[in-house]
């Protein structure tokens, strides 16, 4: 079955290259404009968004404080925000400027990612069948939704739990924790972006399932193994050693596993 002829498919190699160059220029302009705007607004973004988990008014701490009250059970971690506060220091002369530049670029990439992918889509889509375009649109919407959901989970749950534990953890009473700006922003970006990537696993399962490389039988057969592996992964992401923090990370990961199993087409023998 041959593909239907389109204006793009009738273009020469150099015309294709020129069209791709135009798309790449648009992507660069979009990313640059967003990064410049975020650079200008970065002091306010830092105070109200990025540094918010350092303060006891953060929603997770307030929620835990409301449910746990002033008494700490000893089973759950003390995540209440009543007395929690973290002050950051800067020990390198250019760190604040470089952090502002790098954070502006990373946030611009995250926030404009759907627009950037749409620009590439406008170049690729004319060469696809209608069915391929429909599937690609669904995958695009699902991937973006899951990515931002993962970033939100990392920001509102995983990173605050990790920060709350590590900021108070002491090897010795004589050692005082003093967190640097570079250390904080590295962990913040790593955890939030990592959770965004982890939330793409159901999409990966769907793609592998449609390629015939993954079946629902695999999820049924290795479910117990997956539970153990996900528990280890949750303990690695949030090494607090308490049941609440462990299951706060494990439950979303396990739900992603089950969502991946649901999205994989059933094998012929299972129907």
C-alpha positions as CSV (number, residue, x, y, z in Angstrom):
1,X,0.0,0.0,0.0
2,X,1.6,3.3,-1.1
3,X,1.3,6.5,0.8
4,X,-1.0,9.2,-0.7
5,X,1.0,11.9,-2.5
6,X,1.2,15.2,-0.7
7,X,2.8,18.5,-1.5
8,X,5.5,17.7,1.1
9,X,6.3,14.3,-0.4
10,X,6.7,16.0,-3.9
11,X,9.3,18.3,-2.4
12,X,13.0,17.8,-3.3
13,X,15.6,17.0,-0.7
14,X,16.8,20.6,-0.4
15,X,13.2,21.8,-0.1
16,X,12.7,19.3,2.8
17,X,15.9,20.6,4.4
18,X,14.7,24.2,4.1
19,X,11.4,23.3,5.7
20,X,13.1,21.5,8.5
21,X,15.4,24.5,9.0
22,X,12.4,26.8,9.2
23,X,10.9,24.5,11.9
24,X,14.1,24.4,13.9
25,X,14.4,28.3,13.8
26,X,10.8,28.5,15.1
27,X,11.7,26.1,17.9
28,X,14.8,28.1,18.8
29,X,12.9,31.4,18.8
30,X,10.1,29.9,20.9
31,X,12.5,28.5,23.4
32,X,14.6,31.7,23.6
33,X,11.6,34.0,24.1
34,X,10.3,31.8,26.8
35,X,13.7,31.5,28.5
36,X,14.1,35.3,28.4
37,X,10.7,35.9,29.9
38,X,11.3,33.3,32.6
39,X,14.8,34.9,33.3
40,X,13.1,38.2,34.0
41,X,10.5,36.7,36.2
42,X,12.8,34.2,37.9
43,X,13.3,36.0,41.2
44,X,9.5,35.9,41.8
45,X,9.3,32.3,40.5
46,X,12.1,31.3,42.9
47,X,10.4,33.0,45.9
48,X,6.9,31.7,45.3
49,X,7.4,28.3,43.5
50,X,10.9,26.8,43.6
51,X,11.7,27.7,47.2
52,X,8.1,27.1,48.5
53,X,9.0,23.6,49.7
54,X,11.5,25.2,52.1
55,X,8.7,26.8,54.0
56,X,6.3,25.3,56.5
57,X,3.3,26.7,54.5
58,X,3.8,24.3,51.7
59,X,0.6,22.3,51.0
60,X,2.0,18.9,51.8
61,X,3.3,20.0,55.2
62,X,0.0,21.9,56.0
63,X,-2.0,18.8,55.0
64,X,0.1,16.6,57.2
65,X,0.0,19.0,60.0
66,X,-3.8,19.1,59.8
67,X,-4.1,15.3,59.8
68,X,-1.5,14.6,62.4
69,X,-2.0,17.7,64.6
70,X,0.7,18.6,67.0
71,X,1.3,15.1,68.1
72,X,3.8,12.9,66.3
73,X,2.8,9.2,66.2
74,X,6.4,7.9,65.7
75,X,5.1,5.7,62.8
76,X,4.6,8.5,60.3
77,X,7.4,11.0,59.6
78,X,7.2,14.4,61.1
79,X,6.3,16.3,58.0
80,X,4.2,19.0,59.7
81,X,5.1,22.6,58.7
82,X,4.7,24.2,62.1
83,X,8.5,24.7,62.6
84,X,10.0,23.6,59.4
85,X,12.1,26.1,57.4
86,X,15.2,25.8,55.3
87,X,17.7,28.6,54.6
88,X,20.0,28.3,51.6
89,X,23.4,29.7,51.1
90,X,25.6,30.5,48.1
91,X,29.3,29.8,48.3
92,X,30.3,30.5,44.6
93,X,30.5,34.0,43.2
94,X,28.6,33.3,40.0
95,X,26.2,30.6,41.2
96,X,23.2,32.7,41.6
97,X,23.5,34.1,38.1
98,X,24.2,30.7,36.6
99,X,21.3,29.1,38.4
100,X,19.0,31.8,37.2
101,X,20.1,31.2,33.6
102,X,20.0,27.4,33.7
103,X,16.7,27.3,35.6
104,X,15.1,29.7,33.1
105,X,16.2,27.4,30.2
106,X,15.0,24.2,31.9
107,X,11.6,25.7,32.8
108,X,11.3,27.1,29.3
109,X,11.9,23.7,27.9
110,X,9.4,22.1,30.2
111,X,6.7,24.7,29.7
112,X,7.0,25.0,25.9
113,X,7.5,21.3,25.3
114,X,4.1,20.8,23.7
115,X,4.6,23.8,21.4
116,X,8.0,22.5,20.4
117,X,6.7,19.0,19.6
118,X,3.8,20.6,17.7
119,X,6.3,22.4,15.5
120,X,8.0,19.1,14.7
121,X,4.6,17.5,14.2
122,X,3.8,20.1,11.5
123,X,6.8,19.0,9.6
124,X,6.2,15.2,9.9
125,X,2.4,14.9,9.8
126,X,1.9,15.5,6.0
127,X,3.8,12.3,5.3
128,X,1.6,10.1,7.6
129,X,-1.6,8.2,6.9
130,X,-4.8,9.5,8.5
131,X,-4.8,6.6,11.0
132,X,-1.2,7.3,11.9
133,X,-2.0,10.9,12.5
134,X,-4.9,10.1,14.8
135,X,-2.7,7.7,16.8
136,X,0.1,10.2,17.0
137,X,-2.3,12.9,18.3
138,X,-3.6,10.6,21.0
139,X,0.0,9.7,22.0
140,X,1.0,13.3,22.0
141,X,-1.9,14.4,24.3
142,X,-1.4,11.4,26.6
143,X,2.4,11.9,26.8
144,X,2.1,15.6,27.7
145,X,-0.6,15.0,30.3
146,X,1.4,12.2,32.0
147,X,4.6,14.2,31.9
148,X,3.1,17.2,33.6
149,X,1.2,14.9,36.1
150,X,4.6,13.4,36.9
151,X,6.2,16.8,37.4
152,X,3.4,17.8,39.7
153,X,3.8,14.6,41.7
154,X,7.5,15.2,42.0
155,X,7.0,18.8,43.1
156,X,4.1,18.5,45.5
157,X,4.9,15.1,47.0
158,X,8.3,13.4,46.3
159,X,10.6,16.4,46.5
160,X,9.1,17.8,49.7
161,X,9.3,14.4,51.4
162,X,12.9,14.0,50.4
163,X,13.8,17.6,51.4
164,X,12.0,17.3,54.7
165,X,13.9,14.1,55.6
166,X,17.4,15.1,54.3
167,X,17.3,18.6,55.7
168,X,16.8,17.2,59.2
169,X,18.9,14.1,58.9
170,X,22.1,14.3,60.9
171,X,25.0,11.8,61.1
172,X,26.2,13.5,64.3
173,X,24.7,16.2,66.6
174,X,27.9,18.2,66.1
175,X,27.3,18.4,62.3
176,X,25.0,21.2,61.2
177,X,23.2,21.0,57.9
178,X,23.8,24.0,55.7
179,X,22.2,23.6,52.3
180,X,23.7,25.3,49.3
181,X,21.8,26.8,46.4
182,X,23.5,24.5,43.8
183,X,22.7,21.4,45.9
184,X,19.0,22.4,46.3
185,X,18.4,23.3,42.7
186,X,20.2,20.1,41.4
187,X,17.9,17.9,43.6
188,X,14.8,19.9,42.7
189,X,15.3,19.6,39.0
190,X,16.4,16.0,39.1
191,X,13.5,14.7,41.1
192,X,10.8,16.7,39.3
193,X,12.0,15.9,35.9
194,X,12.7,12.3,36.8
195,X,9.1,11.9,38.0
196,X,7.9,13.4,34.7
197,X,9.9,10.9,32.8
198,X,8.8,8.0,35.0
199,X,5.1,8.9,34.3
200,X,5.8,8.2,30.6
201,X,6.1,4.5,31.3
202,X,2.5,3.7,30.4
203,X,3.0,5.3,27.0
204,X,6.2,3.2,26.5
205,X,4.2,0.1,27.4
206,X,1.5,1.0,24.9
207,X,4.0,1.6,22.2
208,X,5.8,-1.7,22.9
209,X,2.5,-3.5,23.1
210,X,1.4,-2.2,19.7
211,X,4.8,-3.3,18.3
212,X,4.1,-6.8,19.6
213,X,7.1,-6.7,22.0
214,X,5.0,-6.6,25.2
215,X,1.8,-8.4,26.2
216,X,-0.6,-8.4,29.2
217,X,0.6,-11.8,30.1
218,X,4.0,-10.2,30.9
219,X,2.4,-7.9,33.5
220,X,0.4,-10.8,35.1
221,X,3.4,-13.1,35.2
222,X,5.8,-10.5,36.7
223,X,3.5,-8.5,38.9
224,X,5.0,-9.8,42.1
225,X,8.5,-9.1,40.8
226,X,7.4,-5.6,39.8
227,X,6.1,-4.9,43.3
228,X,9.4,-5.7,44.8
229,X,11.3,-3.7,42.2
230,X,9.0,-0.7,42.6
231,X,9.4,-0.8,46.4
232,X,13.2,-0.8,45.9
233,X,12.8,2.1,43.5
234,X,10.6,4.0,45.9
235,X,13.1,3.5,48.7
236,X,15.9,4.8,46.4
237,X,13.9,7.9,45.3
238,X,12.9,8.7,48.9
239,X,15.3,7.1,51.4
240,X,13.4,8.1,54.5
241,X,13.1,4.5,55.9
242,X,9.5,5.1,57.1
243,X,6.3,3.5,55.8
244,X,4.5,6.7,54.9
245,X,7.3,8.1,52.7
246,X,7.9,4.7,51.1
247,X,4.3,4.1,50.1
248,X,3.7,7.8,49.1
249,X,6.1,7.1,46.3
250,X,5.4,3.4,45.7
251,X,1.6,3.8,45.2
252,X,1.9,6.2,42.1
253,X,4.6,3.9,40.6
254,X,2.4,0.8,41.1
255,X,-0.6,2.6,39.5
256,X,1.6,3.5,36.5
257,X,2.5,-0.3,36.2
258,X,-1.2,-1.2,36.2
259,X,-2.0,1.6,33.8
260,X,0.7,0.3,31.4
261,X,-0.9,-3.2,31.8
262,X,-4.3,-1.8,30.9
263,X,-3.0,0.0,27.8
264,X,-1.2,-3.0,26.3
265,X,-3.5,-4.7,23.8
266,X,-4.6,-8.2,25.0
267,X,-2.9,-11.2,23.4
268,X,-5.0,-13.2,21.0
269,X,-5.0,-16.2,23.4
270,X,-6.5,-14.0,26.2
271,X,-9.5,-12.9,24.1
